[in-house]
Amino acid sequence: MIVKAAVKHLVIPKLLLTSGTAAPPPGGRDLRLDLFRGVALWLIFLDHIPQNVVNWFTIRNYGFSDATEIFIFISGYTAAFVYGRAMRERGILIASARVLRRAWQIYVAHIFLFTIFMAEIAYVAATFENPLYAEEMNILDFLKQPDVTIFQALILKFKPVNMDVLPLYIMLLLFFPPMLWLLIRQPAFALAGSALVYVLAWNLNWNLPAYPNGVWFFNPFAWQLLFVFGAWCALGGAKRMSRILSSPITLWICFAYLFVSFCVTLTWYVPQLGHVVPRRVEQWMYPIDKTDLDVLRFAHFLALAAVTVRFLPKDWPGLKSPWLKPLILCGQHSLEIFCLGVFLAFAGHFILAEVAGGAALHALISLGGILIMCGMAWIISWYKHVADKSASRKVIGANADMAGGG
C-alpha cells in the first residue's frame, strides 16, 4: 500500500504540463464525444443486468476500467466546453447560475427516476412474491421505513443499486463553478489541486456517508479527479499534450499497459492462470478499488483514451456513417437514455430471473433494450429538431447533454 500511495503521488502530477490561462476550447461539435458517450450508455445498460452473458462483450472484463470512467470523463469535458464559454462571455455569476441550474435539473431527474424505480421493483416483488428482488436492489429499508428512506433519498444518502451515477454527477456540478474559474485562469494549479484532493481522499479515507450504512459507492472526492481532468483537457490541456500523445513511445507504453491489464483480468476468470501474477505484485495491486477510483483504473482509462485519440481523429469520415448514428443519438441525449437504461436493466433482470432461457434469450433482451434506447433517442431528437419549431432559432450548445447543452 505504501508503494501504491507513492505511485499516486508520482503519476498524477505528471499530468501537469503547463500553467497559465487556459485557451478557449475549439469550436464545432466533436462527434467522438457523442459516440463514446453512447457507447458508455450501452455498456452501462448491459453491465446492470446481472448474469447476462452479453456482459462478456463489455470492456470491464478486459481491463481495469469500465464504462463509468468514459462517462465521467466526457461529462467533465462537455461541462467545461459549455460552461467555460459562458464564463468567458458572461462572467462567473451567470456561468455559475447555469451550472447550478443544471445540477438542479439532474437532481429532479434523479428523484423522478428513484420514485419510478422504487415502484417498479416493489410491484414486481409483491406481484411475484419474491422478496429477493427488493434485497438485490437494496430497497428493503424503503419497504420497512418509507418515510425515513424517502428523506434520505432526497438528501442523496440512500441510493438503490444502479442509481449511483447521477448523485455523483450532481455533487461534481455543485462544486464545479469555482474549479472552472480556476481552470480557465490557472489550469495547472487547478489540476494539481484536484490531484491533491484525490491523494488526500485515499490517505485520509474521505467519502460521504450513505444510508443505512456505509459510504457512497462512487466517492466524489476521488472521482472528481477524472471529471476535472476531462474539463482540463477541454480547456486546452489536450492540445498541450498533443506532442506527448503523438509520440510512438507513448503509444507503445499504452499498448503495453493495456496488454498487462488484460492479462491480469484474465486471471480473474481463469483460475489456472493465477500463477501469472507474482505474489508480491498482487499484494501491491489488489484491491483495484472502484469506489475510490484506483490509480490503476485511472491509468487504464488514460491508456484507452490515448490510443483512441491517436487512431480516431476528429474528422474521421466514419463518424458520419448511418451505422453509428444510433450510438451518437444516444450520446447526445444521455440524461434521458441513462434513466431509461436503468428501468430497462431491471426489466431485463426480471425476465431472465423468471423465464428459463439460454444465451439466445440473453442476447434478445440485450438487443431489445438497446433498440428501445435508440428509438427513444431518435424520438427525442426528432422532437427537438422538428416538432419544436423554436429549436431552429436557438443556439445549440456543443458537446453536452448531461452538461446542459443541446
C-alpha positions as CSV (number, residue, x, y, z in Angstrom):
1,M,0.0,0.0,0.0
2,I,2.9,2.4,0.6
3,V,4.2,1.7,-2.9
4,K,0.7,2.3,-4.3
5,A,0.4,5.6,-2.5
6,A,3.8,6.6,-3.9
7,V,2.5,5.8,-7.4
8,K,-0.4,8.2,-6.8
9,H,1.9,10.9,-5.7
10,L,4.3,10.4,-8.7
11,V,1.9,9.6,-11.5
12,I,-0.8,12.2,-11.1
13,P,1.4,15.2,-11.1
14,K,2.9,14.2,-14.4
15,L,-0.4,15.4,-15.9
16,L,0.6,19.0,-15.1
17,L,2.3,20.1,-18.2
18,T,2.0,23.9,-18.3
19,S,0.5,26.7,-16.4
20,G,-1.1,30.0,-17.4
21,T,-4.5,30.9,-18.7
22,A,-6.3,28.1,-20.5
23,A,-7.0,28.6,-24.1
24,P,-10.6,28.7,-25.3
25,P,-11.9,25.3,-26.4
26,P,-12.1,24.7,-30.1
27,G,-15.4,25.3,-31.9
28,G,-17.6,22.8,-33.6
29,R,-19.2,19.7,-32.3
30,D,-16.9,16.7,-31.7
31,L,-19.0,13.7,-32.6
32,R,-16.4,11.4,-30.9
33,L,-17.7,12.6,-27.6
34,D,-21.3,11.8,-28.5
35,L,-20.2,8.4,-30.0
36,F,-18.3,7.3,-26.9
37,R,-20.9,8.6,-24.5
38,G,-23.4,6.5,-26.4
39,V,-21.1,3.5,-26.1
40,A,-20.8,4.1,-22.4
41,L,-24.6,4.2,-22.0
42,W,-25.0,0.9,-23.9
43,L,-22.2,-0.7,-21.8
44,I,-23.7,0.6,-18.5
45,F,-27.1,-0.9,-19.5
46,L,-25.6,-4.3,-20.3
47,D,-23.5,-4.3,-17.1
48,H,-26.5,-3.5,-15.0
49,I,-28.2,-6.8,-16.0
50,P,-26.9,-9.5,-13.6
51,Q,-25.9,-12.8,-15.0
52,N,-26.2,-11.6,-18.6
53,V,-23.9,-13.5,-20.9
54,V,-23.7,-10.4,-23.2
55,N,-21.8,-8.7,-20.4
56,W,-18.7,-10.6,-21.6
57,F,-18.5,-8.2,-24.5
58,T,-18.2,-5.1,-22.3
59,I,-14.8,-3.6,-21.5
60,R,-14.9,-4.3,-17.8
61,N,-13.9,-7.9,-18.5
62,Y,-10.8,-6.9,-20.4
63,G,-9.1,-4.3,-18.3
64,F,-9.2,-2.3,-15.1
65,S,-11.6,0.4,-16.0
66,D,-15.1,0.3,-17.4
67,A,-17.8,2.5,-18.9
68,T,-18.1,4.7,-15.8
69,E,-14.7,6.2,-16.5
70,I,-15.7,7.0,-20.0
71,F,-19.0,8.6,-18.9
72,I,-17.4,10.8,-16.1
73,F,-14.5,12.0,-18.3
74,I,-16.8,13.0,-21.1
75,S,-19.1,14.7,-18.7
76,G,-16.3,16.8,-17.3
77,Y,-15.1,17.6,-20.9
78,T,-18.5,18.7,-22.1
79,A,-19.3,20.7,-18.9
80,A,-16.1,22.7,-19.4
81,F,-16.8,23.2,-23.1
82,V,-20.3,24.6,-22.5
83,Y,-19.9,26.5,-19.2
84,G,-16.3,27.6,-19.9
85,R,-17.5,29.5,-22.9
86,A,-20.4,31.0,-20.8
87,M,-17.9,32.0,-18.0
88,R,-15.7,33.8,-20.5
89,E,-18.6,35.6,-22.3
90,R,-21.0,36.3,-19.4
91,G,-18.8,36.1,-16.3
92,I,-18.6,33.8,-13.3
93,L,-22.0,34.7,-11.8
94,I,-24.0,33.8,-14.9
95,A,-22.0,30.7,-15.6
96,S,-22.3,29.5,-12.0
97,A,-26.1,30.0,-12.2
98,R,-26.3,27.9,-15.3
99,V,-24.2,25.1,-13.7
100,L,-26.3,25.1,-10.6
101,R,-29.5,25.1,-12.7
102,R,-28.3,22.0,-14.5
103,A,-27.4,20.4,-11.2
104,W,-31.0,21.0,-10.1
105,Q,-32.4,19.6,-13.3
106,I,-30.4,16.4,-12.8
107,Y,-31.4,16.2,-9.2
108,V,-35.1,16.4,-10.2
109,A,-34.5,13.7,-12.8
110,H,-32.8,11.6,-10.2
111,I,-35.7,11.9,-7.8
112,F,-38.2,11.1,-10.6
113,L,-36.1,8.1,-11.5
114,F,-35.9,7.0,-7.9
115,T,-39.7,7.2,-7.5
116,I,-40.5,5.2,-10.6
117,F,-37.7,2.7,-10.0
118,M,-38.9,2.0,-6.4
119,A,-42.5,1.5,-7.7
120,E,-41.2,-0.9,-10.4
121,I,-39.2,-3.0,-8.0
122,A,-41.9,-3.0,-5.3
123,Y,-44.6,-4.0,-7.8
124,V,-42.5,-6.9,-9.2
125,A,-41.5,-8.1,-5.7
126,A,-45.1,-8.1,-4.5
127,T,-46.7,-9.5,-7.6
128,F,-44.4,-12.4,-8.0
129,E,-44.0,-12.9,-4.2
130,N,-40.2,-12.8,-4.5
131,P,-38.6,-10.6,-1.8
132,L,-35.2,-11.3,-3.3
133,Y,-35.8,-8.5,-5.9
134,A,-36.1,-6.0,-3.1
135,E,-33.0,-7.4,-1.4
136,E,-30.9,-7.4,-4.6
137,M,-31.8,-3.9,-5.5
138,N,-31.2,-2.6,-1.9
139,I,-34.7,-1.3,-1.2
140,L,-35.6,-3.4,1.9
141,D,-35.2,-0.3,4.1
142,F,-37.5,1.6,1.8
143,L,-40.2,-1.1,2.2
144,K,-39.8,-1.1,6.0
145,Q,-39.4,2.6,6.6
146,P,-40.6,4.5,3.5
147,D,-40.8,7.9,5.3
148,V,-37.3,7.8,6.6
149,T,-35.9,6.3,3.4
150,I,-37.5,8.9,1.2
151,F,-36.0,11.7,3.2
152,Q,-32.6,10.0,3.0
153,A,-33.0,9.7,-0.8
154,L,-33.9,13.4,-1.1
155,I,-30.5,14.3,0.5
156,L,-28.8,11.7,-1.7
157,K,-27.7,9.4,1.1
158,F,-30.0,6.5,0.1
159,K,-29.4,5.1,-3.4
160,P,-30.7,1.8,-4.8
161,V,-28.5,-0.4,-6.8
162,N,-27.6,1.1,-10.2
163,M,-28.5,4.6,-9.2
164,D,-25.2,5.9,-8.0
165,V,-24.0,7.8,-11.1
166,L,-26.5,10.8,-11.1
167,P,-25.8,11.7,-7.4
168,L,-22.1,11.7,-8.2
169,Y,-22.6,14.0,-11.2
170,I,-24.8,16.3,-9.1
171,M,-22.1,16.6,-6.5
172,L,-19.5,17.2,-9.1
173,L,-21.5,20.0,-10.7
174,L,-22.2,21.7,-7.3
175,F,-18.5,22.3,-6.8
176,F,-17.7,22.9,-10.4
177,P,-18.1,26.7,-10.7
178,P,-15.0,27.7,-8.6
179,M,-13.0,24.9,-10.2
180,L,-14.0,26.0,-13.7
181,W,-13.0,29.6,-12.8
182,L,-9.6,28.3,-11.7
183,L,-9.2,26.0,-14.7
184,I,-9.6,29.0,-17.0
185,R,-7.1,31.1,-15.2
186,Q,-4.6,28.7,-13.8
187,P,-5.2,25.3,-15.3
188,A,-2.1,23.6,-14.0
189,F,-2.8,24.8,-10.4
190,A,-6.4,23.6,-10.7
191,L,-5.4,20.2,-11.8
192,A,-2.8,20.0,-9.1
193,G,-5.4,20.9,-6.5
194,S,-7.7,18.2,-7.9
195,A,-4.9,15.6,-7.7
196,L,-4.2,16.7,-4.1
197,V,-7.8,16.2,-3.1
198,Y,-7.6,12.7,-4.7
199,V,-4.5,11.8,-2.8
200,L,-5.9,13.1,0.5
201,A,-9.1,11.2,-0.1
202,W,-7.1,8.0,-0.4
203,N,-4.9,8.6,2.6
204,L,-7.5,10.1,4.9
205,N,-10.4,7.9,3.8
206,W,-12.6,10.8,2.8
207,N,-16.0,9.9,1.5
208,L,-19.7,10.8,2.0
209,P,-21.9,8.7,4.3
210,A,-24.7,6.6,2.8
211,Y,-27.9,5.3,4.3
212,P,-28.5,3.0,6.2
213,N,-24.7,2.4,6.5
214,G,-21.5,2.6,4.6
215,V,-20.3,5.3,2.2
216,W,-21.0,6.4,-1.4
217,F,-20.2,3.7,-4.0
218,F,-18.6,6.4,-6.2
219,N,-16.5,8.5,-3.8
220,P,-16.9,12.1,-5.2
221,F,-13.6,13.2,-3.6
222,A,-11.8,10.6,-5.8
223,W,-13.9,10.7,-8.9
224,Q,-13.6,14.4,-9.1
225,L,-10.1,13.9,-10.5
226,L,-11.4,12.3,-13.7
227,F,-14.1,14.9,-14.1
228,V,-11.6,17.8,-13.6
229,F,-9.1,16.1,-15.9
230,G,-11.8,15.9,-18.6
231,A,-12.5,19.6,-18.1
232,W,-8.8,20.4,-18.2
233,C,-8.5,18.6,-21.5
234,A,-11.4,20.6,-22.9
235,L,-9.9,23.9,-21.9
236,G,-6.6,23.4,-23.8
237,G,-5.0,20.5,-21.9
238,A,-5.5,18.1,-24.7
239,K,-3.8,20.5,-27.1
240,R,-0.8,20.9,-24.7
241,M,-0.5,17.1,-24.5
242,S,-0.6,16.7,-28.3
243,R,3.2,16.2,-28.7
244,I,3.2,13.5,-25.9
245,L,0.1,11.8,-27.4
246,S,1.6,11.7,-30.8
247,S,4.9,10.1,-29.6
248,P,5.4,6.4,-30.6
249,I,6.9,5.8,-27.2
250,T,3.6,6.9,-25.5
251,L,1.7,4.7,-27.9
252,W,3.7,1.6,-27.1
253,I,3.6,2.3,-23.4
254,C,-0.2,2.5,-23.6
255,F,-0.4,-0.8,-25.6
256,A,1.9,-2.5,-23.1
257,Y,-0.2,-1.3,-20.1
258,L,-3.5,-2.4,-21.8
259,F,-2.0,-5.8,-22.6
260,V,-0.8,-6.3,-19.0
261,S,-4.2,-5.2,-17.6
262,F,-5.9,-7.7,-20.0
263,C,-3.6,-10.5,-18.7
264,V,-4.3,-9.6,-15.1
265,T,-8.1,-9.5,-15.6
266,L,-7.9,-12.9,-17.5
267,T,-6.6,-14.4,-14.2
268,W,-9.9,-13.4,-12.5
269,Y,-11.9,-15.7,-14.8
270,V,-9.4,-18.5,-15.4
271,P,-8.0,-19.6,-12.0
272,Q,-5.4,-21.8,-13.7
273,L,-3.6,-18.6,-14.8
274,G,-3.3,-17.3,-11.2
275,H,0.4,-18.0,-11.1
276,V,1.0,-15.5,-13.9
277,V,0.8,-12.6,-11.4
278,P,3.6,-12.7,-8.8
279,R,2.5,-12.7,-5.2
280,R,4.3,-9.5,-4.4
281,V,2.7,-7.8,-7.3
282,E,-0.7,-9.0,-6.1
283,Q,-0.1,-7.6,-2.6
284,W,0.7,-4.2,-4.1
285,M,-2.0,-4.2,-6.7
286,Y,-5.1,-5.5,-5.0
287,P,-7.8,-4.4,-4.3
288,I,-8.3,-2.4,-7.5
289,D,-10.9,-0.2,-5.9
290,K,-13.7,1.3,-8.0
291,T,-15.2,3.3,-5.2
292,D,-12.1,5.4,-4.8
293,L,-11.0,5.3,-8.5
294,D,-7.9,3.3,-8.0
295,V,-4.9,4.7,-9.8
296,L,-4.7,1.6,-11.9
297,R,-8.2,2.2,-13.2
298,F,-7.4,5.8,-13.9
299,A,-4.2,4.9,-15.8
300,H,-6.1,2.2,-17.8
301,F,-8.6,4.8,-18.9
302,L,-5.8,7.2,-19.9
303,A,-4.2,4.5,-22.0
304,L,-7.5,3.7,-23.7
305,A,-8.1,7.4,-24.3
306,A,-4.6,8.0,-25.7
307,V,-4.9,5.1,-28.2
308,T,-8.4,6.2,-29.2
309,V,-7.3,9.8,-29.9
310,R,-4.4,8.5,-31.9
311,F,-6.4,6.3,-34.2
312,L,-9.7,8.1,-34.3
313,P,-9.3,11.8,-35.4
314,K,-12.0,14.4,-35.0
315,D,-12.6,14.4,-38.8
316,W,-12.8,10.6,-39.2
317,P,-15.4,10.1,-42.0
318,G,-16.9,7.1,-40.2
319,L,-18.5,9.5,-37.7
320,K,-21.0,10.4,-40.4
321,S,-21.9,6.7,-41.0
322,P,-25.5,5.8,-40.6
323,W,-24.4,2.7,-38.7
324,L,-23.0,4.9,-35.9
325,K,-26.0,7.3,-35.9
326,P,-27.9,5.3,-33.1
327,L,-24.9,5.5,-30.8
328,I,-24.4,9.2,-31.5
329,L,-28.0,10.0,-30.9
330,C,-28.0,8.1,-27.5
331,G,-24.9,10.1,-26.6
332,Q,-26.5,13.4,-27.5
333,H,-29.4,12.7,-25.1
334,S,-27.5,11.0,-22.3
335,L,-29.6,12.0,-19.3
336,E,-32.9,10.6,-20.7
337,I,-31.2,7.5,-22.1
338,F,-29.4,6.8,-18.9
339,C,-32.6,7.0,-16.9
340,L,-34.4,4.7,-19.4
341,G,-31.5,2.3,-19.3
342,V,-31.9,1.9,-15.5
343,F,-35.5,0.8,-16.0
344,L,-34.7,-1.5,-18.9
345,A,-31.9,-3.1,-17.0
346,F,-34.1,-4.2,-14.1
347,A,-36.8,-5.3,-16.6
348,G,-34.2,-7.5,-18.3
349,H,-33.0,-8.8,-14.9
350,F,-36.6,-9.7,-14.0
351,I,-37.2,-11.5,-17.3
352,L,-34.0,-13.5,-17.0
353,A,-34.9,-14.5,-13.4
354,E,-38.4,-15.6,-14.2
355,V,-38.1,-17.1,-17.7
356,A,-35.8,-20.0,-18.4
357,G,-33.7,-19.4,-21.4
358,G,-30.2,-19.7,-22.7
359,A,-27.8,-17.3,-24.4
360,A,-30.3,-16.6,-27.2
361,L,-32.7,-15.1,-24.6
362,H,-29.9,-13.0,-23.0
363,A,-29.0,-11.7,-26.5
364,L,-32.6,-10.9,-27.3
365,I,-33.1,-9.0,-24.1
366,S,-29.9,-7.0,-24.5
367,L,-30.6,-6.2,-28.1
368,G,-34.2,-5.3,-27.3
369,G,-33.1,-2.9,-24.6
370,I,-30.6,-1.2,-26.9
371,L,-33.1,-0.8,-29.7
372,I,-35.6,0.8,-27.2
373,M,-32.9,3.2,-26.1
374,C,-32.1,4.0,-29.7
375,G,-35.8,4.5,-30.5
376,M,-36.2,6.9,-27.6
377,A,-33.1,8.8,-28.6
378,W,-34.5,9.2,-32.1
379,I,-37.9,10.4,-30.8
380,I,-36.2,13.0,-28.5
381,S,-34.0,14.2,-31.4
382,W,-37.0,14.4,-33.7
383,Y,-39.0,16.4,-31.2
384,K,-36.1,18.8,-30.6
385,H,-35.3,19.4,-34.2
386,V,-38.7,19.0,-36.0
387,A,-41.7,19.2,-33.7
388,D,-40.2,22.1,-31.6
389,K,-40.1,24.8,-34.3
390,S,-38.4,27.2,-32.0
391,A,-35.4,24.9,-31.7
392,S,-34.1,26.0,-35.1
393,R,-33.9,29.6,-33.9
394,K,-31.9,28.8,-30.8
395,V,-28.1,28.5,-30.5
396,I,-27.4,24.8,-30.0
397,G,-24.9,24.1,-27.2
398,A,-22.0,21.9,-28.3
399,N,-21.0,18.5,-27.0
400,A,-23.2,18.4,-23.9
401,D,-26.4,16.8,-22.8
402,M,-25.6,15.9,-19.2
403,A,-23.8,19.2,-19.1
404,G,-26.9,21.1,-20.3
405,G,-26.2,21.7,-24.0
406,G,-28.5,20.7,-26.8
